[in-house]
Amino acid sequence: MTQGKVKDAKGQSEASVEEGCQKLKKTVDDLEDQLLPPLDIIVPLVKNAIPGAGKIVMTLSNKVLNMPMSGLLHTFLIDLFPLYLFYYSSYSVLSAMAKGMAVTDVKKKCDAGEDYCPAGTKYAAEFKSSLCLKAAIEAELWNNNADRTDPVNCLLADKVDNPPPLPEAEANSTSVMAVFNMGAFAVCLMVWLAVLGLFFYYNNFAAKVRDGRYFKNSFLMRRTRLYRYLCGFLGLCIGASVAFIVAALAMTGEWEVLRDVFPAMVAAAITVKPILKPKKPKFDYSELHDVGLQRGSFFTTNASFASSFGDALMQARRGYHDKLKEMLENPDGCWEEILAKCAEQHESDSKVLVVGSQLAHKVPKIMGALDSLETKQPDTGKK
């Protein structure tokens, strides 16, 4: 009786462990091809909210993957998406800063008792001031002299409906915010044009996302001097802008504006990271130009697919080659050759790193030995 209970408990535990392993495997498989933010949040929500939405999305994704020119579409929409988010975040930083400084300016002037806010001054309703501020800040950031006005006018009830234009002397000058906004737009536009230009230089116009040549060239493009110089210049501009913002807030003492600007600054820092520091693949994919790849979704970045493909290569080196076969369109007869080429390049790169690290560790010892020999040399001078 007791032995039967033990066997039943053992069977139940084994079944539970097997079920848990299956769920864990399914979770890992779902995470292998990471979607691009914010699609990694939107797509699961749509799948759970709408029955059959996952099947529709996968069908649409497969159709787009097999389309001619899908590589160009993927570069324009997916690989350059962080650049779009970065500029939007930068624009939000400048817009929030201009709005916060306008509100702070009104408070200071009114608290000082100047003629700007005489007794009985009425402030505009929030919905009116919000619309007026949005239009005024947009005109200022794009240096639109015809629609520019002092953002402070949008907070006063007697001026919000028809805010007076800026004086001619101020209207003809370019504001600092406009310089920063148009500068950020110009640099982002240069990076955008460089990526598209390099795409046409390295790829065929009708390249597909599943072509190994497109996948390989997506990493070669980001190793070119043009891309690195432009990204370095973008990084310098970001550093100078942050320094200017901190200095301006320190000089004016309007540190409360930082509370409104900080979330957009964090978003800009997060979105610019994949632009300034692209993810380095685990293997060298320079031999994949004639290989067809089986990509799971159109909405995954090349860096995310490279991470999954690198994991599949590492598993294949250990004898588990099923995952590598699943990621190739024609796995029969070519997966071993692909593994050999990528592994050979990976091992050569690893040997270079190992030798370099060993030399780096031995240099101090060699220098110390030379110093000790110099100190131990006998004095050969004649007395």
TAMONOR-V606266 format. One record per helix or strand of 3 or more residues. SS is the DSSP state (H for helix, E for strand). FROM is the first residue (numbers start at 1). TO is the last residue. If there is no record, write none. Layout:
ss=(SS;SS)
from=(FROM;FROM)
to=(TO;TO)
This chain:
ss=(H;H;H;H;H;H;H;H;H;H;H;H;H;H;H;H)
from=(2;39;53;70;81;115;126;151;168;176;212;225;257;302;322;335)
to=(32;49;65;79;111;117;141;155;171;202;221;252;276;317;326;376)
